[in-house]
Amino acid sequence: MQLSGTVALVTGGSSGIGAATARALATAGVRPLLAGRDPGRLQAVARETGGLALAADLATADGPAVLAEAATQAAGPDGIDVLINNAGIGWAGPIEQMTAEQAANLIAVDLTAPIQLTRLLVPGMAARGHGHVVFVSSIAGATGVRGEAVYSAAKAGLGCFAESLASELAGRGVGVSVIVPGVIDTPFFEHRGRPYDRRRPAPLPAQRVAHALVRAIEREQGMVFVPRWMRLPAWLHGALPGTYRRLAGRFG
Ligand SMILES: NC(=O)c1ccc[n+]([C@@H]2O[C@H](COP(=O)([O-])OP(=O)(O)OC[C@H]3O[C@@H](n4cnc5c(N)ncnc54)[C@H](OP(=O)(O)O)[C@@H]3O)[C@@H](O)[C@H]2O)c1
């Protein structure tokens, strides 16, 4: 896809991977519409990228619809060309310590909101015969991670949603990409309330994901792992689940 001159809605544009993606898109000549809850951080990224800040809480029942409407108005008559479903929250700990509200909130932001935004915005792209939708998943959604069962489930659901959608949209001018990051150096861990405490793999800068994401749109890539070697645990999990489970039990 030729990105220059297009309009992209980036959820989670106020921080981490979303803010880095907005910068990379602006460099590629894209006008970013930045969604998040923190108006100050959104405005700062908007100023830096020539974008527009759209505050919305994606955990609420009408949050995705309110955002889709505001973004459609802001995009103008040619509509939104690219939807980047990046906003997400984590939660880590034993499942019995997670409250019903925390689980519902996580599913709302990480899974329901991308589904609703896609349902509201992608049919317009298909009607125009032109567009791209990106889902920022996680290696947790490809393999499952101990202590992150609900987060892993939400990201696995997102991956399956994207695969089904790609098949449904084939030949209609709308591309679908899934980005699968490993460990990335962003405020994600601080926001989830539990720091990343492993020595390996070392966290990568958010720009690595942003550049891979922009390239995935330009090259119409279906699934991209960041870093690339992360495809190995995902492959092992799919091909040899018993072996994967034994190794994960030993090394975490
Ligand atoms: N960092 C990692 O290691 C890693 C690894 C794999 C996948 N990921 C995924 O990458 C994506 C981006 O995460 P990040 O690392 O950049 O984390 P981050 O810095 O914490 O950014 C999360 C973004 O999501 C937005 N957000 C959270 N709750 C929201 C809500 N209720 N309504 C609207 N927006 C909301 C935040 O906006 P406000 O703060 O303005 O509300 C923020 O812009 C997430 O989907 C995450 O699951 C991250």
The ligand as an SDF file (V2000), in Angstrom:
LIG
                    3D

 48 52  0  0  0  0  0  0  0  0999 V2000
    5.3490   -3.4650   25.6910 N   0  0  0  0  0  0  0  0  0  0  0  0
    5.3830   -4.7680   25.4120 C   0  0  0  0  0  0  0  0  0  0  0  0
    6.2970   -5.5120   25.8360 O   0  0  0  0  0  0  0  0  0  0  0  0
    4.3260   -5.3810   24.5180 C   0  0  0  0  0  0  0  0  0  0  0  0
    4.5420   -6.6890   24.0670 C   0  0  0  0  0  0  0  0  0  0  0  0
    3.5960   -7.2880   23.2410 C   0  0  0  0  0  0  0  0  0  0  0  0
    2.4560   -6.5800   22.8830 C   0  0  0  0  0  0  0  0  0  0  0  0
    2.2630   -5.3130   23.3480 N   0  0  0  0  0  0  0  0  0  0  0  0
    1.0330   -4.6310   22.9450 C   0  0  0  0  0  0  0  0  0  0  0  0
    1.3530   -3.4080   22.3220 O   0  0  0  0  0  0  0  0  0  0  0  0
    0.2510   -2.5110   22.4510 C   0  0  0  0  0  0  0  0  0  0  0  0
    0.7650   -1.1480   22.8920 C   0  0  0  0  0  0  0  0  0  0  0  0
    1.2980   -1.2860   24.1970 O   0  0  0  0  0  0  0  0  0  0  0  0
    2.5420   -0.4330   24.7060 P   0  0  0  0  0  0  0  0  0  0  0  0
    3.6360   -1.3830   24.9990 O   0  0  0  0  0  0  0  0  0  0  0  0
    2.8060    0.7160   23.8170 O   0  0  0  0  0  0  0  0  0  0  0  0
    1.9620    0.0250   26.1320 O   0  0  0  0  0  0  0  0  0  0  0  0
    1.6200    1.4890   26.7410 P   0  0  0  0  0  0  0  0  0  0  0  0
    2.7880    2.3790   26.5890 O   0  0  0  0  0  0  0  0  0  0  0  0
    1.0820    1.2150   28.0920 O   0  0  0  0  0  0  0  0  0  0  0  0
    0.4580    2.0230   25.7740 O   0  0  0  0  0  0  0  0  0  0  0  0
   -0.8590    1.5380   25.8600 C   0  0  0  0  0  0  0  0  0  0  0  0
   -1.7730    2.4720   25.0940 C   0  0  0  0  0  0  0  0  0  0  0  0
   -3.1170    1.9770   25.1890 O   0  0  0  0  0  0  0  0  0  0  0  0
   -3.9770    3.0440   25.5590 C   0  0  0  0  0  0  0  0  0  0  0  0
   -5.0930    2.5960   26.3730 N   0  0  0  0  0  0  0  0  0  0  0  0
   -5.0450    1.8190   27.4920 C   0  0  0  0  0  0  0  0  0  0  0  0
   -6.2730    1.6960   28.0220 N   0  0  0  0  0  0  0  0  0  0  0  0
   -7.1170    2.4080   27.2290 C   0  0  0  0  0  0  0  0  0  0  0  0
   -8.5140    2.6780   27.2520 C   0  0  0  0  0  0  0  0  0  0  0  0
   -9.3160    2.1900   28.2290 N   0  0  0  0  0  0  0  0  0  0  0  0
   -9.0420    3.4550   26.2840 N   0  0  0  0  0  0  0  0  0  0  0  0
   -8.2490    3.9530   25.3070 C   0  0  0  0  0  0  0  0  0  0  0  0
   -6.9230    3.7530   25.2190 N   0  0  0  0  0  0  0  0  0  0  0  0
   -6.3750    2.9790   26.1760 C   0  0  0  0  0  0  0  0  0  0  0  0
   -3.1010    3.9930   26.3850 C   0  0  0  0  0  0  0  0  0  0  0  0
   -3.6320    5.2970   26.3060 O   0  0  0  0  0  0  0  0  0  0  0  0
   -3.8890    6.2130   27.6210 P   0  0  0  0  0  0  0  0  0  0  0  0
   -2.7770    5.9360   28.5720 O   0  0  0  0  0  0  0  0  0  0  0  0
   -3.9010    7.6010   27.0510 O   0  0  0  0  0  0  0  0  0  0  0  0
   -5.2160    5.7760   28.0910 O   0  0  0  0  0  0  0  0  0  0  0  0
   -1.7570    3.8880   25.6690 C   0  0  0  0  0  0  0  0  0  0  0  0
   -1.6760    4.8170   24.6150 O   0  0  0  0  0  0  0  0  0  0  0  0
   -0.7200   -3.1680   23.4290 C   0  0  0  0  0  0  0  0  0  0  0  0
   -1.7850   -3.7490   22.7220 O   0  0  0  0  0  0  0  0  0  0  0  0
    0.1230   -4.2450   24.0900 C   0  0  0  0  0  0  0  0  0  0  0  0
   -0.6730   -5.3360   24.5210 O   0  0  0  0  0  0  0  0  0  0  0  0
    3.1710   -4.6990   24.1590 C   0  0  0  0  0  0  0  0  0  0  0  0
  1  2  1  0
  2  3  2  0
  2  4  1  0
  4  5  1  0
  4 48  2  0
  5  6  2  0
  6  7  1  0
  7  8  2  0
  8  9  1  0
  8 48  1  0
  9 10  1  0
  9 46  1  0
 10 11  1  0
 11 12  1  0
 11 44  1  0
 12 13  1  0
 13 14  1  0
 14 15  2  0
 14 16  1  0
 14 17  1  0
 17 18  1  0
 18 19  2  0
 18 20  1  0
 18 21  1  0
 21 22  1  0
 22 23  1  0
 23 24  1  0
 23 42  1  0
 24 25  1  0
 25 26  1  0
 25 36  1  0
 26 27  1  0
 26 35  1  0
 27 28  2  0
 28 29  1  0
 29 30  1  0
 29 35  2  0
 30 31  1  0
 30 32  2  0
 32 33  1  0
 33 34  2  0
 34 35  1  0
 36 37  1  0
 36 42  1  0
 37 38  1  0
 38 39  2  0
 38 40  1  0
 38 41  1  0
 42 43  1  0
 44 45  1  0
 44 46  1  0
 46 47  1  0
M  CHG  2   8   1  16  -1
M  END
$$$$
